[in-house]
Amino acid sequence: MKVLIIGATGKIGRHTLAEVVALGHDVTAFGRSVSRIEPFERLTIVKGDVTNAQDLAAVMPSHDAVILTFGAPLNWKTVLVGTDVCETGTRAVITAMQAAQVPRLVAMTSIGAGNSSGHGSWPFRNVIKPVLLGRIMRDRTAQERVVRESGLPEWVIVRPAELTDGPKNTNLREFTSFDGIEEPSAISRLSVAAYLAGKVSDKSHDNGAVLISD
Ligand SMILES: NC(=O)c1ccc[n+]([C@@H]2O[C@H](COP(=O)([O-])OP(=O)(O)OC[C@H]3O[C@@H](n4cnc5c(N)ncnc54)[C@H](OP(=O)(O)O)[C@@H]3O)[C@@H](O)[C@H]2O)c1
């Protein structure tokens, strides 16, 4: 398959490029700061902005699946004013996918989005999310709504728990509901990348959301 990664210049995105190729796919990296990406075999690098419809229309044809790993930076503006980059960017990606007849979307969002709100470690759910992430999570929840209402034939939402730079864990917990659970903890960016790459062909959580954690 040929897989397009939007947000490929980010920390998770760069790990995801390697994981997708390791599974035997070809991969296209899309992002603004493409000088961060080291070239390697079966990788195409395309500079572009996820909010720019022309950039997306140009890159989309001939792909079989799209993985979203982009997100707003955590800074005073996104914390105090807010952002809609995930909602508007995802809407633009889906429009380009539909025009190019690309069927499959693997959308990474975040713990705290949608019905995962109120979950996570004690500091995350009682301090970090309420104090810092309220507006950013509103954008993530809106992004999930755009995916659910997309009408795409195949989609899945993947919500990572709190991110670390630790090693890859291949024995993750997967949450699709939150009744009586032991709260999600953390997950490494490497583990998220491997999981997202697997979701290119693993359809076990399609048309829904799965939260992943150590
Ligand atoms: N911190 C946590 O515990 C946690 C937990 C769950 C989920 N998350 C989410 O995970 C996301 C990814 O994590 P990460 O560590 O990989 O972050 P990261 O290194 O900051 O990567 C985010 C990427 O999004 C891209 N991006 C932002 N705006 C864009 C635009 N307009 N067009 C194209 N690309 C754009 C950026 O690429 P360019 O600047 O090159 O365009 C950047 O490389 C975060 O944004 C966060 O929301 C975080």
The ligand as a Gaussian input file, in Angstrom:
#p B3LYP/6-31G(d) Opt

LIG

0 1
 N        1.700000      15.438000      25.169000
 C        0.867000      14.430000      25.354000
 O        0.866000      13.772000      26.407000
 C       -0.087000      14.040000      24.233000
 C       -0.935000      12.955000      24.402000
 C       -1.738000      12.545000      23.340000
 C       -1.695000      13.234000      22.129000
 N       -0.877000      14.299000      21.991000
 C       -0.838000      14.971000      20.674000
 O        0.125000      14.353000      19.865000
 C        0.513000      15.281000      18.871000
 C        1.796000      14.815000      18.217000
 O        2.795000      14.644000      19.196000
 P        4.327000      14.889000      18.789000
 O        5.141000      14.671000      19.994000
 O        4.648000      14.165000      17.529000
 O        4.234000      16.483000      18.473000
 P        5.135000      17.385000      17.545000
 O        6.524000      16.861000      17.452000
 O        4.926000      18.791000      18.011000
 O        4.460000      17.211000      16.100000
 C        3.312000      17.893000      15.705000
 C        3.449000      18.112000      14.232000
 O        2.223000      18.696000      13.739000
 C        2.578000      19.368000      12.566000
 N        1.692000      20.447000      12.208000
 C        1.168000      21.386000      13.029000
 N        0.484000      22.274000      12.287000
 C        0.588000      21.844000      10.993000
 C        0.109000      22.344000       9.751000
 N       -0.629000      23.461000       9.691000
 N        0.384000      21.645000       8.624000
 C        1.125000      20.503000       8.661000
 N        1.611000      19.988000       9.802000
 C        1.354000      20.673000      10.933000
 C        3.946000      19.985000      12.824000
 O        4.681000      19.903000      11.631000
 P        5.231000      21.180000      10.790000
 O        5.496000      22.286000      11.768000
 O        6.416000      20.673000      10.069000
 O        4.171000      21.514000       9.831000
 C        4.565000      19.096000      13.887000
 O        5.691000      18.439000      13.384000
 C        0.570000      16.610000      19.630000
 O        0.216000      17.666000      18.793000
 C       -0.463000      16.433000      20.742000
 O       -1.639000      17.171000      20.468000
 C       -0.063000      14.709000      23.020000

